[in-house]
């Protein structure tokens, strides 16, 4: 890279959890600088947030409309290269669309849009403008997840037969949304979150992780969605039977009412020759099981590992790498790819390892089909 990549941000103002996560992740490798932002729909809050981040006053905007217009008028060596969108679901599409139409590359939080029609419209603009678009399905950024994907691709498990992916949380076991808790408020509001609750919020992470590791797409779903907390408008629990491309079968559980659970994302993948087991709460370990042999425990940075795994490791073995580093791996690959594009260089496959608009469309399609299946008397709904 000849220079740092310049980032703007929409959303993520003072006291916003995910905005700060994105900022920390973006600067972790020293290749991205935050240069501007429209941090809130409230102009005063946006200005205060920019001041707290030590940004120049004239690069802190009162709206993303103002930001895209004024940034586009700056000399190329000054204006932002891409924008990171860290707003609630219903506020992803408009800033992403306007950013792309203004010639800026985009990093967006998931799920990509409020509905699949919006996601498909973004893809048309991305293709027309030839811009980069990344989606922060951050769990694909963990080194041992990348190692699992590489092992499946190399045939270490043989033909995939059965997958089990689960994401239990307990933070919405009570009606937290009526207490003024901001994160609970918008995630349980169908006008802000979309047609799915837990399945849209964390179920899409499980879906993306399953397809990423196995390289297999979901073809059919049979879903059961539930709302256990009285008065809640969206699902807070769900379980799904899945069929995959090669005939493999999978089960997916996503629940936010599992009292006492934190973020216990786990995936198990079984083939004809062996199986893999990875857990988000112990991310440096990948369990590898084979027929008639002892269990093998693979550890981040120990022994010979795939190139994609090695590229995602920053510190010596035994030191924990986690949530922020996984986010940062997506930002790093995006920034390196963007730098290659800006310099007119050939894009390297190693750095193209980040979720794209196509992953976003798969996520929206997943939500649609799961909600459709849950409301149907049919056993299977075609994906």
C-alpha positions as CSV (number, residue, x, y, z in Angstrom):
1,X,0.0,0.0,0.0
2,X,1.3,3.4,-1.0
3,X,-0.8,5.3,1.6
4,X,-3.5,4.8,4.2
5,X,-7.0,4.2,3.1
6,X,-9.4,7.0,4.2
7,X,-12.7,6.1,5.8
8,X,-15.8,8.0,6.6
9,X,-18.6,6.7,8.9
10,X,-22.4,6.9,8.9
11,X,-23.9,6.3,12.4
12,X,-21.8,5.1,15.3
13,X,-22.1,8.2,17.4
14,X,-21.4,8.7,21.1
15,X,-22.5,5.6,23.2
16,X,-23.1,3.5,20.1
17,X,-21.5,0.0,20.8
18,X,-21.0,-1.2,17.2
19,X,-19.7,2.0,15.8
20,X,-16.8,2.0,18.3
21,X,-16.1,-1.7,17.4
22,X,-15.8,-0.8,13.7
23,X,-13.5,2.1,14.5
24,X,-11.2,0.0,16.6
25,X,-11.2,-2.8,14.0
26,X,-10.5,-0.4,11.2
27,X,-7.4,1.1,12.8
28,X,-6.0,-2.1,14.2
29,X,-3.6,-2.8,11.3
30,X,-2.6,0.9,10.8
31,X,-3.8,1.0,7.2
32,X,-7.1,2.9,7.6
33,X,-7.7,6.4,8.9
34,X,-11.1,7.8,10.0
35,X,-11.2,11.2,8.3
36,X,-14.9,12.2,8.4
37,X,-18.3,11.2,9.6
38,X,-22.0,11.8,9.9
39,X,-22.4,10.1,13.3
40,X,-26.0,10.7,14.1
41,X,-29.3,12.0,12.6
42,X,-29.1,14.5,15.4
43,X,-26.7,17.3,14.1
44,X,-25.6,18.3,17.6
45,X,-24.9,14.7,18.5
46,X,-23.0,14.1,15.3
47,X,-20.8,17.2,15.9
48,X,-20.2,16.2,19.5
49,X,-19.2,12.7,18.4
50,X,-16.8,14.0,15.8
51,X,-15.2,16.3,18.4
52,X,-14.7,13.4,20.8
53,X,-12.9,11.5,18.0
54,X,-10.7,14.6,17.4
55,X,-11.8,15.1,13.8
56,X,-11.6,18.5,12.2
57,X,-14.9,20.4,12.6
58,X,-15.3,20.8,8.9
59,X,-15.2,17.0,8.3
60,X,-18.0,16.3,10.8
61,X,-21.3,16.5,9.0
62,X,-24.9,17.0,10.1
63,X,-26.2,14.3,7.6
64,X,-24.8,11.7,5.2
65,X,-26.3,13.7,2.3
66,X,-24.1,16.6,3.3
67,X,-21.1,14.3,3.8
68,X,-21.2,12.6,0.4
69,X,-21.8,15.8,-1.4
70,X,-19.0,17.7,0.2
71,X,-16.5,14.8,0.3
72,X,-17.0,14.3,-3.4
73,X,-16.0,17.9,-4.0
74,X,-12.7,17.6,-2.2
75,X,-9.4,16.8,-4.0
76,X,-8.8,13.1,-4.4
77,X,-5.9,13.1,-2.0
78,X,-8.1,14.5,0.8
79,X,-11.6,12.9,0.4
80,X,-12.6,9.7,1.9
81,X,-12.1,6.5,-0.1
82,X,-15.0,4.5,1.5
83,X,-17.7,4.8,4.0
84,X,-18.6,2.4,6.9
85,X,-22.3,2.2,7.6
86,X,-23.1,1.2,11.2
87,X,-26.7,2.2,11.6
88,X,-29.7,0.0,12.4
89,X,-31.0,-2.3,9.6
90,X,-33.7,0.0,8.2
91,X,-31.0,2.8,7.7
92,X,-28.5,0.7,5.7
93,X,-30.0,1.1,2.2
94,X,-30.3,4.8,1.7
95,X,-26.8,5.8,2.8
96,X,-25.2,2.8,1.0
97,X,-27.1,3.7,-2.3
98,X,-26.2,7.4,-2.1
99,X,-22.5,6.6,-1.3
100,X,-22.2,4.2,-4.3
101,X,-23.9,6.7,-6.6
102,X,-21.5,9.4,-5.3
103,X,-18.6,7.1,-6.3
104,X,-17.6,5.9,-2.8
105,X,-16.8,2.3,-1.9
106,X,-18.9,0.9,1.0
107,X,-18.4,-1.3,4.1
108,X,-21.8,-2.1,5.7
109,X,-23.0,-3.8,8.9
110,X,-25.3,-6.8,8.5
111,X,-28.0,-7.7,7.5
112,X,-27.2,-5.7,4.4
113,X,-30.6,-4.0,4.0
114,X,-34.2,-4.0,5.2
115,X,-35.4,-6.3,2.5
116,X,-34.1,-8.3,-0.5
117,X,-35.3,-5.9,-3.1
118,X,-33.1,-3.2,-1.6
119,X,-30.1,-5.6,-1.6
120,X,-30.6,-6.5,-5.2
121,X,-30.8,-2.8,-6.2
122,X,-27.5,-2.2,-4.4
123,X,-25.9,-5.0,-6.4
124,X,-26.9,-3.4,-9.7
125,X,-25.3,-0.1,-8.7
126,X,-22.1,-1.9,-7.4
127,X,-21.8,-3.7,-10.7
128,X,-22.5,-0.6,-12.8
129,X,-20.0,1.6,-10.8
130,X,-17.4,-1.2,-10.4
131,X,-17.1,-0.3,-6.7
132,X,-16.2,-2.5,-3.7
133,X,-18.8,-3.5,-1.2
134,X,-18.1,-5.4,2.0
135,X,-20.4,-6.8,4.7
136,X,-19.2,-7.3,8.2
137,X,-20.1,-10.9,8.9
138,X,-17.3,-10.8,11.4
139,X,-17.2,-14.4,12.5
140,X,-15.7,-15.4,9.1
141,X,-12.6,-13.3,10.2
142,X,-11.4,-15.7,12.9
143,X,-8.2,-17.7,11.9
144,X,-9.6,-21.1,12.9
145,X,-12.8,-20.4,10.9
146,X,-10.6,-19.8,7.9
147,X,-8.6,-23.0,8.8
148,X,-11.9,-25.0,8.9
149,X,-12.9,-23.6,5.5
150,X,-9.5,-24.6,4.0
151,X,-9.7,-28.1,5.5
152,X,-13.1,-28.7,4.0
153,X,-11.9,-27.4,0.6
154,X,-8.9,-29.7,0.7
155,X,-11.1,-32.7,1.3
156,X,-9.9,-33.5,4.8
157,X,-13.4,-34.3,5.8
158,X,-14.5,-36.0,2.6
159,X,-18.0,-35.3,1.2
160,X,-20.0,-33.2,3.7
161,X,-23.0,-35.0,5.2
162,X,-24.2,-33.2,8.3
163,X,-23.8,-29.8,9.8
164,X,-25.0,-28.4,13.1
165,X,-24.8,-24.6,13.7
166,X,-26.2,-22.9,16.8
167,X,-26.2,-19.4,18.2
168,X,-27.8,-19.1,21.6
169,X,-28.0,-15.8,23.5
170,X,-29.9,-15.0,26.6
171,X,-30.0,-11.2,26.7
172,X,-33.6,-10.9,25.4
173,X,-35.0,-13.5,27.8
174,X,-37.1,-10.7,29.3
175,X,-38.8,-7.8,27.6
176,X,-35.8,-5.6,27.7
177,X,-37.1,-3.4,24.9
178,X,-39.6,-1.6,27.2
179,X,-36.8,-0.5,29.6
180,X,-35.3,2.1,27.2
181,X,-32.4,-0.2,26.2
182,X,-31.5,1.1,22.7
183,X,-30.1,-2.1,21.2
184,X,-33.1,-4.1,22.3
185,X,-35.5,-1.4,21.2
186,X,-34.6,-1.4,17.5
187,X,-33.9,-5.1,17.2
188,X,-37.4,-6.0,18.3
189,X,-39.1,-3.4,16.2
190,X,-40.3,-4.7,12.8
191,X,-40.2,-1.2,11.4
192,X,-36.4,-1.0,12.1
193,X,-35.2,-4.6,12.2
194,X,-37.3,-6.1,9.3
195,X,-39.5,-9.1,9.2
196,X,-37.3,-11.3,11.5
197,X,-36.0,-10.7,15.0
198,X,-33.5,-13.3,16.4
199,X,-33.3,-15.1,13.0
200,X,-32.4,-11.8,11.2
201,X,-30.0,-10.6,13.9
202,X,-28.0,-13.7,14.7
203,X,-29.6,-16.4,12.5
204,X,-28.0,-14.7,9.5
205,X,-24.6,-15.0,11.2
206,X,-25.1,-18.7,11.6
207,X,-26.3,-19.1,8.0
208,X,-23.3,-17.2,6.6
209,X,-20.8,-19.2,8.8
210,X,-22.3,-22.4,7.5
211,X,-22.1,-21.5,3.9
212,X,-18.6,-19.9,4.3
213,X,-17.0,-23.0,5.9
214,X,-18.7,-25.7,3.8
215,X,-18.7,-23.8,0.5
216,X,-22.2,-25.2,0.1
217,X,-25.3,-23.1,-0.4
218,X,-28.7,-23.8,1.3
219,X,-31.3,-25.1,-1.1
220,X,-34.3,-25.8,1.1
221,X,-35.5,-24.7,4.6
222,X,-38.1,-26.1,7.1
223,X,-38.4,-23.5,9.8
224,X,-40.1,-23.1,13.2
225,X,-40.1,-19.5,14.6
226,X,-41.2,-18.6,18.1
227,X,-41.9,-15.5,20.2
228,X,-41.7,-16.6,23.8
229,X,-41.6,-13.1,25.5
230,X,-45.2,-11.9,25.8
231,X,-45.8,-8.6,23.9
232,X,-42.7,-8.9,21.7
233,X,-43.4,-8.3,18.0
234,X,-40.7,-10.4,16.4
235,X,-39.3,-13.9,16.8
236,X,-36.9,-14.4,19.7
237,X,-36.2,-18.1,19.0
238,X,-36.1,-20.4,16.0
239,X,-34.9,-23.8,14.7
240,X,-34.5,-24.8,11.1
241,X,-33.9,-28.0,9.1
242,X,-31.8,-27.3,6.1
243,X,-30.9,-29.0,2.8
244,X,-27.5,-28.1,1.2
245,X,-26.4,-28.3,-2.4
246,X,-24.6,-31.7,-2.3
247,X,-27.5,-33.4,-0.5
248,X,-26.0,-32.7,3.0
249,X,-28.4,-31.9,5.8
250,X,-28.0,-29.3,8.5
251,X,-29.8,-27.9,11.6
252,X,-29.6,-24.3,12.6
253,X,-30.7,-22.9,16.0
254,X,-30.8,-19.2,16.8
255,X,-32.3,-18.0,20.0
256,X,-32.0,-14.9,22.2
257,X,-34.1,-16.2,25.2
258,X,-31.6,-18.9,26.3
259,X,-31.2,-17.6,29.8
260,X,-27.6,-17.4,30.9
261,X,-26.1,-17.8,27.5
262,X,-23.8,-15.0,26.2
263,X,-22.6,-15.4,22.6
264,X,-22.3,-19.1,22.3
265,X,-22.0,-19.5,18.5
266,X,-20.8,-23.0,17.6
267,X,-20.6,-25.0,14.3
268,X,-20.0,-28.6,13.7
269,X,-19.3,-30.0,10.2
270,X,-19.2,-33.7,9.5
271,X,-18.1,-35.5,6.4
272,X,-17.6,-39.1,5.4
273,X,-14.0,-39.1,6.7
274,X,-14.0,-36.6,9.7
275,X,-15.6,-33.7,11.5
276,X,-14.7,-30.2,12.7
277,X,-16.0,-28.3,15.7
278,X,-15.5,-24.6,16.4
279,X,-16.9,-22.4,19.1
280,X,-16.9,-18.6,19.3
281,X,-16.4,-18.7,23.0
282,X,-13.1,-20.6,22.5
283,X,-12.1,-19.2,19.1
284,X,-8.4,-20.2,19.1
285,X,-9.3,-23.9,19.1
286,X,-10.6,-26.1,16.2
287,X,-11.4,-29.7,17.1
288,X,-10.7,-32.2,14.3
289,X,-12.2,-35.7,14.5
290,X,-11.4,-38.6,12.2
291,X,-12.4,-42.2,12.0
292,X,-10.5,-44.6,14.3
293,X,-8.1,-41.9,15.4
294,X,-7.8,-39.8,18.6
295,X,-9.3,-36.3,18.7
296,X,-7.0,-33.6,17.4
297,X,-7.0,-30.1,18.9
298,X,-5.8,-27.5,16.4
299,X,-4.7,-24.2,17.8
300,X,-4.3,-20.8,16.1
301,X,-0.7,-20.3,14.9
302,X,0.5,-23.8,15.9
303,X,1.9,-26.0,13.1
304,X,1.4,-25.7,9.4
305,X,-1.8,-23.9,8.5
306,X,-3.5,-22.5,5.4
307,X,-2.3,-19.3,3.9
308,X,-5.7,-17.6,4.6
309,X,-5.3,-18.7,8.3
310,X,-1.8,-17.4,8.6
311,X,-2.8,-14.0,7.0
312,X,-5.4,-13.6,9.7
313,X,-3.0,-14.1,12.6
314,X,-1.3,-11.1,14.3
315,X,0.3,-12.4,17.5
316,X,2.2,-15.5,18.6
317,X,0.4,-18.7,19.5
318,X,-1.2,-18.8,22.9
319,X,-2.2,-15.2,23.0
320,X,-6.0,-14.8,22.5
321,X,-7.2,-13.2,19.3
322,X,-10.9,-12.5,19.3
323,X,-13.9,-10.3,18.3
324,X,-12.0,-7.1,17.4
325,X,-9.4,-9.0,15.4
326,X,-12.0,-10.9,13.5
327,X,-13.7,-7.6,12.5
328,X,-10.2,-6.2,11.7
329,X,-9.5,-9.0,9.3
330,X,-12.4,-8.0,7.2
331,X,-11.4,-4.3,7.2
332,X,-7.7,-5.3,6.4
333,X,-8.6,-7.4,3.4
334,X,-11.1,-4.8,2.2
335,X,-8.5,-2.0,2.6
336,X,-5.7,-4.0,0.8
337,X,-8.1,-4.8,-2.0
338,X,-9.2,-1.2,-2.3
339,X,-5.6,-0.1,-2.4
340,X,-4.9,-2.5,-5.2
341,X,-7.9,-1.3,-7.1
342,X,-7.0,2.4,-6.6
343,X,-3.4,1.7,-7.8
344,X,-4.7,-0.2,-10.9
345,X,-3.1,-3.5,-9.7
346,X,-4.5,-7.0,-10.1
347,X,-6.7,-7.9,-7.1
348,X,-5.2,-10.8,-5.1
349,X,-7.5,-13.7,-4.2
350,X,-6.0,-13.9,-0.7
351,X,-7.3,-10.4,0.1
352,X,-10.7,-10.9,-1.5
353,X,-11.6,-13.0,1.5
354,X,-14.4,-10.8,2.8
355,X,-18.2,-11.0,2.7
356,X,-19.7,-9.1,-0.3
357,X,-23.1,-8.0,-1.5
358,X,-23.8,-11.5,-2.7
359,X,-23.5,-12.7,0.9
360,X,-25.9,-9.9,1.9
361,X,-28.4,-11.1,-0.7
362,X,-28.1,-14.7,0.6
363,X,-28.8,-13.4,4.1
364,X,-31.9,-11.5,3.0
365,X,-33.1,-14.5,1.0
366,X,-32.5,-16.7,4.1
367,X,-34.7,-14.4,6.2
368,X,-37.5,-14.4,3.6
369,X,-37.6,-18.1,3.2
370,X,-37.4,-18.8,6.9
371,X,-40.3,-16.5,7.7
372,X,-42.2,-18.0,4.8
373,X,-41.5,-21.5,5.9
374,X,-42.5,-20.8,9.5
375,X,-45.9,-19.5,8.3
376,X,-46.5,-22.4,6.0
377,X,-48.0,-25.9,6.6
378,X,-45.6,-27.3,4.0
379,X,-42.6,-29.2,5.3
380,X,-40.0,-27.7,2.9
381,X,-39.7,-24.3,1.3
382,X,-37.3,-23.9,-1.6
383,X,-34.5,-21.5,-1.0
